[in-house]
Amino acid sequence: MPEMQTPLRPNLVQQAFDPDFFRHVGHQLIDQLADYFQAAQKGQTMAVMPWEKPDERTNHFQTLLEAAPDENAQDFFAYLIAQNIHTLHPHYLGHQVASPAPLNALADLLASAMNSGTGVYEMGSPMVAIERVLIKNLNRVLGYGPQADGFMTNGGTLGNLTALLTARQARQAREGLSSLPKPALMVSEAAHYCVDRASKVMGWGEAGLIKIPVDAQYQMRADLLPAYYEQALKEGKTIVAVVANACSTATGAYDNIEVIADFCEMHQIWLHVDGAHGAAVIFSDKYKKKVEGIHRADSVVIDFHKMLLTSALTTALLYKNGDDSYLTFSQQASYLWADDEEREWYNLGKRTFECTKSTLGLKAYLLWRTYGPDLFAQHIDYLYDLGHYFAEMIAQSDDFALPVAPQSNIICFRYCPTEVPKEELNALNSFMRETLITSGAFYIVQTQLAGQLYLRLTLISPFTTVATLEDLLQNLRALGQQYLLENRLLPH
Ligand SMILES: Cc1ncc(COP(=O)(O)O)c(C=O)c1O
């Protein structure tokens, strides 16, 4: 052995692992977060979305990084907590992002400390087993039989892509082909854009995405499926899958799964349900009829990080026939597992897009274990009931209108007093939203329906109440009147 210097552990690395520093800063952070949870629930003194322009925000952090290294984490954390959007705030009514129950933060802390990989069993066996139990129980609640399976993955977008990749492999396997002639999907024109992306990622392009029109309720016109199917066959296309919305992103509309399933079964076509947002209603006795027939789908995506009080990303991809999930990717990786062909449920990386897969099931499992599945049911019932209540408030007002009766906790509406010309309504509502959100008073989003701009709410915080929604309408009215005055649109 040539003479060499023994490598010594560097000082800074030693310092980065100091347990006492961790204990001290960790206790401080838990206290900061507990205080924050208490304040955010009430939402009284904090802007729901503290607004600063993107470049100014960025400069702040660049300046901090250029200064000398600083161990004072408390002020840094305090800034992050105060300046972030507050999804827990009663006035958070924007995108479909959960108000996470506080236990999520503890589960993430633990998962990060252990850094378990869940693609390979050996790299995180308790986390893999937890994921298995979560999936099995979710399948039971959904109504799948014992042959069902699935796994957690990084978001609804990836879950939908993976399901569609499986559909393609399953069809190729059934037909004994290594590729399919002109593969295509049939999907509601109101589907989330990630389905479009999936078609592009698979190389199917525009021609591979057949959009089925929606009816006045924004539900897929399932009665048109046979005609579109015949036309596709005439063009030499292979319809690999139909994607049903449960529910759609823009208006929260649920497609009729039973009717779509009848069609798919008749033609032996894979049925995938994009339930990223709304398939969560499987937990609710009151609202599960919205997804009647979901157990007939070949695959279903459900995001816990939308309606199920779990922080991002926590997506379940479920398969009616668990064997299908092994078809998606077959890979040679002798450094990971001894037998590439063996169906080892516990080496999840054989079936997932991810190789290093983080701990994805722990948070939802912990909520389920701690409070029971009724936690999810109660939350959904509250949000959907509130959605219907709000719709009634709009219907009874004489200056707001709904484009469609809401079917979920997603509600579109707009301010349209009779005296305002129709061509002014888009600019008026756009002004109202922008002024409202940059003031920090409420966070809401907007969408376009039939060329018209609508304000869009997702009721997601457990702390939003009827009083919050009354307050919202008053704020919007005041902004609307301000716009009309400034633009001389009010009758004198
Ligand atoms: C219906 C639907 N599908 C898929 C997605 C994408 O899910 P994720 O944001 O988890 O990737 C969304 C997100 O809003 C959605 O509403």
The ligand as an SDF file (V2000), in Angstrom:
LIG
                    3D

 16 16  0  0  0  0  0  0  0  0999 V2000
  -58.4390   16.8110  -13.2650 C   0  0  0  0  0  0  0  0  0  0  0  0
  -56.9670   17.0010  -13.0300 C   0  0  0  0  0  0  0  0  0  0  0  0
  -56.0980   16.0850  -13.4950 N   0  0  0  0  0  0  0  0  0  0  0  0
  -54.7680   16.2040  -13.3020 C   0  0  0  0  0  0  0  0  0  0  0  0
  -54.2430   17.2770  -12.6390 C   0  0  0  0  0  0  0  0  0  0  0  0
  -52.7560   17.3920  -12.4560 C   0  0  0  0  0  0  0  0  0  0  0  0
  -52.4390   16.9410  -11.1740 O   0  0  0  0  0  0  0  0  0  0  0  0
  -51.0400   17.3160  -10.4800 P   0  0  0  0  0  0  0  0  0  0  0  0
  -51.0710   18.7900  -10.2820 O   0  0  0  0  0  0  0  0  0  0  0  0
  -51.0530   16.5220   -9.2240 O   0  0  0  0  0  0  0  0  0  0  0  0
  -49.9490   16.8970  -11.4310 O   0  0  0  0  0  0  0  0  0  0  0  0
  -55.1040   18.2700  -12.1430 C   0  0  0  0  0  0  0  0  0  0  0  0
  -54.5720   19.4460  -11.4250 C   0  0  0  0  0  0  0  0  0  0  0  0
  -55.2270   20.3910  -11.1420 O   0  0  0  0  0  0  0  0  0  0  0  0
  -56.5060   18.1140  -12.3260 C   0  0  0  0  0  0  0  0  0  0  0  0
  -57.3780   19.0190  -11.8730 O   0  0  0  0  0  0  0  0  0  0  0  0
  1  2  1  0
  2  3  1  0
  2 15  2  0
  3  4  2  0
  4  5  1  0
  5  6  1  0
  5 12  2  0
  6  7  1  0
  7  8  1  0
  8  9  2  0
  8 10  1  0
  8 11  1  0
 12 13  1  0
 12 15  1  0
 13 14  2  0
 15 16  1  0
M  END
$$$$
